[in-house]
Amino acid sequence: MSIIEQFRQISDERMGNLRHESHGNDEEEEDRDEKEFSFDKFIEKQGEQNIHHIIGLDFNDFNCLFRFLKSSLMKIGRGRKTLGEKEKLFVFLSWVSTGISFSKLSALLNISKSAIHRIAQDVTRRIKAKLVSKFIPISGDEARGYLTNRNFQNYPSAIGAIDSTIIRIRKPTDNIEQKKFYSGKHKTHCVKIQCIVNSDGICIHYSGLYPGKKHDIKIFEQSKAHDFFEFQKRLSNGVFNLIRPQLLADSGYQGSHRFYPEIIIPVKKTPGHDLTNDEKKHNSELSQDRIIVENFFGRMKSLFGITYQEFRGEFNFLNDIIPIVISLTNYHIHRHPLRKANSIQEDESDSDSFSDFNPEEERIESQSFNLSIE
């Protein structure tokens, strides 16, 4: 089986919702000379068209991303000579895309496990700040300033849809930690991340990591997402009014009206009372719009197996990796949208990707959240 077939199998198994039960042997091995690995030679042998099976991004996406991150990846000062900047980024993306152990990736790329571990930590440290500041809004003003290609069909005033997803982790050895990270709903030890996704499928707010036991509504409250989006608007009489945009949520956010009245949630059926036709219509329309956040998680987990497989590293390392993964998912969705533009805009934008996007023609407004890096 060729290396591309092996990577394709890993990707297909993840897309088919299959979970790996075994991991590679983590015994120490002798370092191989990673300087012999060349990205250009690897691509020449395996083909540009197959790169997405390895790193989740196609050849053009990777090159564009590398140009954006190159200055952050450059080695400062003297020291041990290792892989070049492009090779390091490729190895890092291979790891986060496949989600397999360093040992297995070492065998596939013929780079030592210790070198891959070192590269993963080094690249994470160097690119996190630049990626997050570019691809995740740092303020509600930036989030509201993003020029969307489409609106929510049934709730056009909403700024986004909110939901959480899990990332499985190893069972903690401490009993208290086991209870803290065990999710009864998902029957596994995990951490939760909460994202708010706008009508284009771009994540405009990320909560950070929370223990798997914590309820969605608690994450919403503790992450201060409700404060992130609020702003003051001056009325004609000179008085400032506090404004919060609408958010679309599922039934897991029942009760959040007490601190975010503008949240829109499904009507819950009560014992002995069936839902009315209007309530059923409300639930159906809400589900149609808020599915975009599920689509975001689907894209993220199909691209980056590290969010799908069981994470076996340290919690602090995962806490640094996930913002990078969310940033890269935003980058990918920007270039390959989850949805087409609204019909009123389809004549101007009838493409499913931004491959022919010309940044020189982009209309840039103050405080707009611009994802273009070309």
NORQUI-V128511 format. One line per field, one symbol per residue. phi: phi as a letter, one per 40 degrees, with the letter a starting at -180 (. if undefined). A space follows every 50 residues. Layout:
BEGIN
phi: ???
END
This chain:
BEGIN
phi: .cccccccccccccccgcbccbbcccccbccccccccbccccccccgccb ccccbgbcccdccccccccdccccccgciccbccccccccccccccccgc cdcccdcccgbccccccccdcccdccbdccccccbbdcacccccccccca bcccbccccabbabbbbcbcccccccccccbcccccfacabbbbbbbccc gccbabcgcbdccccdcccdcccgccccccabbccccgccbcbbccbbac ccbdhcccbacccbbccccbdgbccccccccdcccccccccccccccccc cccbcccbcccbcccccccccccccccccdcccdcbdcbccddcbcccbb bcabcbcbcccccbbcgccbccbc
END
